[in-house]
Each structure stands twice: as C-alpha cells, then as structure tokens.
Amino acid sequence: MIIRCRSGYLTVTIEPLPPVVVGETVTLKCNFKTDGRLREIVWYRVTDGGTIKQKIFTYDAMFNTNYSHMEDYRRREDLVYQSTVRLPEVRISDNGPYECHVGIYDRATREKVVLASGNVFLTVMSPPNNISVLAENTPAPFSRYQAQNFTLVCTAKGGKPAPSVYFKRDGELIEVISYTEPSTSERAAGSAGWRGARPLISRDLDETKLQRSLSLLDPEGRSARLYTESPQRVHTQGQQAYEPSPATEVIPETVVSREFPRWVHSTDPLYYFSHTQIPQSDGSVVVQARLTWTLNPQLDNDALFSCEVKHPALSMPMQTEVTLAAPKGPKLFMTPTRAKVGDTVRISVQGFQNEVFPEPLFTWTRVGGRLLDGSAEREGRELILERVPAELNGSMYRCTAQNPLGSTDTHTRLIVFENPSMMKNTQNPNSKYFSS
C-alpha cells in the first residue's frame, strides 16, 4: 500500500510466505519506505473472515519499546528488527492472514498520524500423525453359501491439508473404481442398510446355481452405490456393457453340489473406492478411505493390503498394512483348571496359531445338547458357567471362531469334581449360563 500526504509518502509491502510445516519457525517481514517520522508498527492476526483483528505485536517508535499482546502462555513472538516478527514453532492455529500497519507523523501537522498497511497469508501444514486400517462391519461370520462384499477402511488423522490416500495389494497399486457413498439420510431410507444385508448376487440361492454379481454401476454407466436392489450392467475398459436377458438366465459359472454349495470367484475382482473428509476443530482433516470388493477366501487369504498416505509435509508416504487371514487353532484356557461342583467356570480364547485379521466372531455351543438356559449358542470371547452342577461333568463345548475368510472349531471337555464342602444340594436348578 502507498500513502501520499502533503509533505511525504509511506509504502508498505510484505513478502509472500511459502507454506510451512508445524514446528518450523516463520519470519513475518513488513517492508516500508517513508520520508516521514515513524510513530509505530503493529502486527495483527486477522480472524473470522476479516471481521476481527487481534494485535499480536507492537513497536512503539516514540519510546523505542516493543511488546506482545498475547497471553503469557502464548508470548512467543520476537521482534527481529522493528517491523520483522519471528514466530517459532508454529502451530495449526497460527494458520491465516496477518496484517502489518505502519504509522508515521504527518510533517505538516506534526501531530496527525498517517497509516498504511500490508497483508500476508500464513499457510501452516501438518502431516498426518496417525493412520490405521480396519475391516468394516466386523466381527462378521464366514459365508459358505453366497458371495459377500468386504471393505477395508483406512483412516488418516491430523493432516492439514487433507492427505491423499490409496491402497496397495502385495506391494502393487490397486486400480480402483471411484463411487459415491450414500448420505446418512439415504442409508436410513434404504431400509436394507449399507452393511450388506443384500449381497452382491442378483437372486437367492436356488437348488443348483448361484449367479455372480454383474455390476455395481447404474444403467447410465455412472458409479453406483454398492448393494443395489438389482445390478444392471458392468462397464470395464475394453468391454461392452453386459446385461442379462429377463427371459433367459445367463450364468457364466455354476456349481451343482447341494451338499457343499460354493460360488466360483473371479480372479480379477473389481475394487471400489470412496473417501470422506471430516474437518476437525483444530483445522486438521480426518480422511477415511474405503476399499470394497467381492471377497474370495481362496485368493484373499494371506493377501497383504497396505494403505499409503501422501502429504506435502511428508518427504515420503506413511504406510500401514494388514494381512487378511482366517483364524486357525484357537487356544482355549479354562479356569479353574480343576473345577468342582458349584464353581464358576470360565472358558476363554487366549489366542490363535496365526495372526488373524479381521477380528473373528466367537460362537460357543454344547456338543449333543442345548445350553443350560435352553439356547442353542452364545457369542463372545469368553464362556462363563456359573455354579456348575455335577450333570455337566464330561460335557463337551465347541468354540467356533470365524471371520469372512474362514472358520475353525475347537473343542474342550469339562470335568467336574466333587466338592467336599458341599455335602448336599450339589445340583443347583437355578444355575445360569452366559457369555460375554
């Protein structure tokens, strides 16, 4: 800005600032030229779209003093040379516009102060400080009878601006088809739900056949939402749209076994990708990226999926990875190791023979009969038998651990010894059985 008065001039300029990373030191330089006598230089932090200007530092030329206007715990501005201020260890909250106001005495009046100002925008970047990968809608059972969608969710927190997120499989970048997630209201109106109550197949399993999903694109070829009511067509590069006839059912691959129904998977699945950005109060953005495909337990078991995050404040991408794996050999632990009539017995899963992902679903059943409360099964990582009666001696319990990639069973037998302290009423008809 250039101000000219009757007997002098004043110009104020501020050099543009490149983006800086949280923790760096920033120098705000206010350059001015004048042939008048300097009165003061004031730096402002501008907030709320320019409606509020907060003084952060003042240089008073009359008394040759300078002082900060920030609270004691925020007093970290240093005057370098009259109009130059240094901000050490900048934070995300320092992001925004700043103004430098310079005042000089008007030579004609010796009392009137002439003002001019300049402005600059400070962009503070923050790299993501946490990334994680989870499986959506887990724990979930293994499906032996129909194909199902599987979704990995990668969450990157603390980034400003929002980072870019992408997935790799076994070290190779995954080619994806972007789609738009339904809004909360659309999900509520969909009644069937987003979770996957409706699988990727277009009709229920009949006596002999299962038809694979034909597409997740709408009739116009746009990206559609997953779990549509009736898939229409698919478009892949180099192929024409394919649409089944309502009169004749086209089934590329079928099986005829009733006893062990299975479906035949594609060895080259379509991966669908979406992401959302959630602004935080501190100025950072949480990014959630979703990768969805039709799970193939035969091929996807032991597959390594990684989520990588790129950000301008990072010299190299951040990465986290998971290996899809079905549970194998649950290790059961029973306490007390020598159970007596009337004791409370706990049977819990202490681990597996392998690293399992995603989190498994645990189901407990009693072999050859129902549970004490009459139910057929209970879910939970731990099975609790309260005040075990003598009748449970020799009973066998099955723990089924399963996730979308597979299922495994482990059995344990309960041996109940006599309790010398209980001379009578060794059977308790009010015994309860539950799990957590």
Solvent accessible surface area in square Angstrom, and as a share of the most:
residue,aa,sasa,rsa
1,M,115,0.51
2,I,108,0.55
3,I,51,0.26
4,R,184,0.67
5,C,33,0.19
6,R,192,0.70
7,S,44,0.29
8,G,13,0.13
9,Y,76,0.29
10,L,0,0.00
11,T,25,0.15
12,V,1,0.01
13,T,81,0.47
14,I,24,0.12
15,E,90,0.40
16,P,121,0.76
17,L,41,0.21
18,P,93,0.58
19,P,80,0.50
20,V,16,0.09
21,V,35,0.20
22,V,60,0.34
23,G,44,0.42
24,E,80,0.36
25,T,73,0.43
26,V,4,0.02
27,T,48,0.28
28,L,1,0.00
29,K,88,0.37
30,C,3,0.01
31,N,57,0.29
32,F,52,0.22
33,K,144,0.61
34,T,37,0.22
35,D,51,0.27
36,G,20,0.19
37,R,134,0.49
38,L,31,0.15
39,R,50,0.18
40,E,52,0.23
41,I,2,0.01
42,V,4,0.03
43,W,2,0.01
44,Y,37,0.14
45,R,43,0.16
46,V,10,0.06
47,T,42,0.24
48,D,99,0.51
49,G,87,0.84
50,G,37,0.36
51,T,110,0.64
52,I,89,0.45
53,K,98,0.41
54,Q,72,0.32
55,K,83,0.35
56,I,7,0.03
57,F,10,0.04
58,T,4,0.02
59,Y,14,0.06
60,D,18,0.09
61,A,27,0.21
62,M,101,0.45
63,F,137,0.57
64,N,112,0.57
65,T,64,0.37
66,N,71,0.36
67,Y,107,0.41
68,S,19,0.12
69,H,68,0.30
70,M,19,0.08
71,E,93,0.42
72,D,111,0.57
73,Y,172,0.65
74,R,38,0.14
75,R,137,0.50
76,R,38,0.14
77,E,17,0.08
78,D,67,0.35
79,L,43,0.21
80,V,70,0.40
81,Y,153,0.58
82,Q,54,0.24
83,S,8,0.05
84,T,15,0.09
85,V,0,0.00
86,R,93,0.34
87,L,5,0.03
88,P,38,0.24
89,E,122,0.55
90,V,1,0.01
91,R,90,0.33
92,I,29,0.15
93,S,64,0.42
94,D,4,0.02
95,N,34,0.17
96,G,4,0.04
97,P,46,0.29
98,Y,5,0.02
99,E,29,0.13
100,C,0,0.00
101,H,39,0.17
102,V,0,0.00
103,G,0,0.00
104,I,1,0.01
105,Y,22,0.08
106,D,6,0.03
107,R,114,0.41
108,A,56,0.43
109,T,59,0.34
110,R,162,0.59
111,E,144,0.65
112,K,124,0.52
113,V,59,0.34
114,V,16,0.09
115,L,96,0.48
116,A,2,0.02
117,S,24,0.16
118,G,10,0.09
119,N,107,0.55
120,V,11,0.07
121,F,108,0.45
122,L,0,0.00
123,T,46,0.27
124,V,0,0.00
125,M,23,0.10
126,S,11,0.07
127,P,37,0.23
128,P,6,0.04
129,N,116,0.59
130,N,73,0.38
131,I,22,0.11
132,S,41,0.26
133,V,13,0.07
134,L,118,0.59
135,A,11,0.08
136,E,37,0.16
137,N,59,0.30
138,T,40,0.23
139,P,53,0.34
140,A,12,0.10
141,P,69,0.43
142,F,46,0.19
143,S,24,0.15
144,R,122,0.44
145,Y,120,0.46
146,Q,70,0.31
147,A,8,0.06
148,Q,43,0.19
149,N,18,0.09
150,F,8,0.03
151,T,17,0.10
152,L,0,0.00
153,V,16,0.09
154,C,0,0.00
155,T,16,0.10
156,A,0,0.00
157,K,96,0.41
158,G,12,0.12
159,G,0,0.00
160,K,30,0.13
161,P,64,0.40
162,A,30,0.23
163,P,8,0.05
164,S,64,0.41
165,V,17,0.10
166,Y,47,0.18
167,F,5,0.02
168,K,48,0.20
169,R,50,0.18
170,D,86,0.45
171,G,51,0.49
172,E,126,0.57
173,L,112,0.56
174,I,16,0.08
175,E,160,0.72
176,V,59,0.34
177,I,48,0.24
178,S,72,0.47
179,Y,13,0.05
180,T,88,0.51
181,E,25,0.11
182,P,14,0.09
183,S,58,0.37
184,T,116,0.68
185,S,80,0.51
186,E,82,0.37
187,R,89,0.33
188,A,83,0.64
189,A,88,0.68
190,G,41,0.40
191,S,107,0.69
192,A,29,0.22
193,G,37,0.35
194,W,39,0.14
195,R,137,0.50
196,G,26,0.25
197,A,83,0.64
198,R,70,0.26
199,P,26,0.17
200,L,6,0.03
201,I,15,0.07
202,S,43,0.28
203,R,72,0.26
204,D,123,0.64
205,L,69,0.34
206,D,64,0.33
207,E,113,0.51
208,T,50,0.29
209,K,78,0.33
210,L,8,0.04
211,Q,11,0.05
212,R,74,0.27
213,S,36,0.23
214,L,20,0.10
215,S,4,0.03
216,L,11,0.05
217,L,15,0.07
218,D,26,0.13
219,P,60,0.38
220,E,118,0.53
221,G,30,0.29
222,R,146,0.53
223,S,51,0.33
224,A,11,0.09
225,R,93,0.34
226,L,7,0.03
227,Y,30,0.12
228,T,42,0.24
229,E,130,0.58
230,S,59,0.38
231,P,20,0.12
232,Q,66,0.30
233,R,61,0.22
234,V,25,0.14
235,H,66,0.30
236,T,40,0.23
237,Q,186,0.83
238,G,84,0.81
239,Q,121,0.54
240,Q,165,0.73
241,A,44,0.34
242,Y,80,0.30
243,E,98,0.44
244,P,38,0.24
245,S,51,0.33
246,P,146,0.92
247,A,93,0.72
248,T,88,0.51
249,E,89,0.40
250,V,64,0.37
251,I,30,0.15
252,P,71,0.45
253,E,59,0.27
254,T,60,0.35
255,V,37,0.21
256,V,117,0.67
257,S,53,0.34
258,R,161,0.59
259,E,133,0.60
260,F,119,0.50
261,P,16,0.10
262,R,137,0.50
263,W,33,0.12
264,V,59,0.34
265,H,28,0.13
266,S,46,0.30
267,T,113,0.66
268,D,115,0.60
269,P,32,0.20
270,L,62,0.31
271,Y,21,0.08
272,Y,7,0.03
273,F,25,0.10
274,S,6,0.04
275,H,98,0.44
276,T,51,0.30
277,Q,97,0.43
278,I,80,0.40
279,P,109,0.69
280,Q,71,0.31
281,S,127,0.82
282,D,84,0.44
283,G,35,0.34
284,S,4,0.03
285,V,24,0.14
286,V,18,0.10
287,V,2,0.01
288,Q,48,0.21
289,A,0,0.00
290,R,31,0.11
291,L,0,0.00
292,T,2,0.01
293,W,3,0.01
294,T,43,0.25
295,L,2,0.01
296,N,11,0.06
297,P,14,0.09
298,Q,127,0.57
299,L,84,0.42
300,D,3,0.02
301,N,47,0.24
302,D,99,0.51
303,A,4,0.03
304,L,59,0.29
305,F,1,0.01
306,S,7,0.04
307,C,0,0.00
308,E,16,0.07
309,V,0,0.00
310,K,107,0.45
311,H,12,0.05
312,P,92,0.58
313,A,22,0.17
314,L,48,0.24
315,S,121,0.78
316,M,143,0.64
317,P,52,0.33
318,M,52,0.23
319,Q,96,0.43
320,T,34,0.20
321,E,86,0.39
322,V,23,0.13
323,T,59,0.34
324,L,0,0.00
325,A,6,0.05
326,A,10,0.08
327,P,4,0.03
328,K,110,0.47
329,G,22,0.21
330,P,7,0.04
331,K,111,0.47
332,L,44,0.22
333,F,100,0.42
334,M,37,0.17
335,T,49,0.29
336,P,52,0.33
337,T,120,0.70
338,R,149,0.54
339,A,1,0.01
340,K,72,0.30
341,V,6,0.03
342,G,20,0.19
343,D,33,0.17
344,T,58,0.34
345,V,0,0.00
346,R,104,0.38
347,I,0,0.00
348,S,16,0.10
349,V,5,0.03
350,Q,112,0.50
351,G,17,0.16
352,F,30,0.12
353,Q,137,0.61
354,N,42,0.22
355,E,157,0.70
356,V,31,0.18
357,F,35,0.15
358,P,1,0.01
359,E,103,0.46
360,P,10,0.07
361,L,29,0.14
362,F,12,0.05
363,T,13,0.07
364,W,0,0.00
365,T,26,0.15
366,R,62,0.23
367,V,60,0.35
368,G,89,0.86
369,G,40,0.38
370,R,149,0.54
371,L,6,0.03
372,L,66,0.33
373,D,67,0.35
374,G,40,0.38
375,S,32,0.20
376,A,56,0.43
377,E,93,0.42
378,R,81,0.30
379,E,99,0.44
380,G,17,0.17
381,R,114,0.42
382,E,43,0.19
383,L,0,0.00
384,I,10,0.05
385,L,1,0.00
386,E,59,0.26
387,R,118,0.43
388,V,0,0.00
389,P,11,0.07
390,A,41,0.32
391,E,96,0.43
392,L,1,0.01
393,N,81,0.41
394,G,26,0.25
395,S,13,0.09
396,M,52,0.23
397,Y,2,0.01
398,R,70,0.25
399,C,0,0.00
400,T,25,0.15
401,A,0,0.00
402,Q,24,0.11
403,N,0,0.00
404,P,6,0.04
405,L,4,0.02
406,G,8,0.08
407,S,37,0.24
408,T,31,0.18
409,D,73,0.38
410,T,33,0.19
411,H,84,0.37
412,T,29,0.17
413,R,124,0.45
414,L,0,0.00
415,I,79,0.40
416,V,12,0.07
417,F,72,0.30
418,E,157,0.70
419,N,19,0.10
420,P,106,0.66
421,S,93,0.60
422,M,48,0.21
423,M,168,0.75
424,K,156,0.66
425,N,122,0.63
426,T,51,0.30
427,Q,105,0.46
428,N,37,0.19
429,P,128,0.81
430,N,117,0.60
431,S,21,0.14
432,K,135,0.57
433,Y,7,0.02
434,F,76,0.32
435,S,24,0.15
436,S,88,0.57
